Amino acid sequence: MTPDHPDSPSTDGGWETSPSLLARAQKKDDASWKRIVHLYGPLVAHWCSQATVPASDIDDVVQEIFLSIARELPQFRYDQPGDSFRGWIRVITRRRVADYFRRISGRPSAEGGTTACRRLNEVADPVAACFDNDPEADSEESIIVCRSLELIRNDFQPSTWTAFWRTAIENVPTAEVAEALQMSQSAVRMARSRVLNRLRQELAGLISLSESTFLTHR
């Protein structure tokens, strides 16, 4: 098996002990924050489009949404069973989209208090259907996984990545991949495991990812 680059953190096990992407971003690590934006930017823009934000305004609304996410990210916690990072971002997106429609309709923003909260909910009703239901949750999760794979691909040598991709994504039998790459079957399984472990570590706190889930959402 061709070894990974000697400078790669995946070689010495560093990825298994390093904080997750979410944990790093919560500590205001700039590179990690940019990864969060890369992973979720297209999804947030898609939600805005579903909520009928005009294409000409989507970039501005998305920017406002990520400014809110950046402000609130250090306080993000999983408070209840079933909470998810994607769900949290959906809530922020819904609020900022509601703010946007208030602005263009000339309505003032609601500021605190029970009455204000009720008013906010009333204003949000026209776009609520875009956020209350999540029929595309599986496909949305697969988008995050695929974009994360793009980010970690260069952490591995081509042979490692190919062994992972052909067995985990294309479902090619291990023996066939081993023969094609002139690797042992155990080396192919190790390559697959290393990439999956790296992916799980990177997405910890963002997506609950088991190997079977990954194979389903690809």
Secondary structure, 3 states (H helix, E strand, C coil): CCCCCCCCCCCCCHHHHCCCHHHHHHCCCHHHHHHHHHHHHHHHHHHHHHCCCCHHHHHHHHHHHHHHHHHHHHHCCCCCCCCCHHHHHHHHHHHHHHHHHHHHHCCCCCCCHHHHHHHHHHHHHHHHHHHHCCCCHHHHHHHHHHHHHHHHHHHCCHHHHHHHHHHHHCCCCHHHHHHHHCCCHHHHHHHHHHHHHHHHHHHCCCCCCCHHHHHHCC
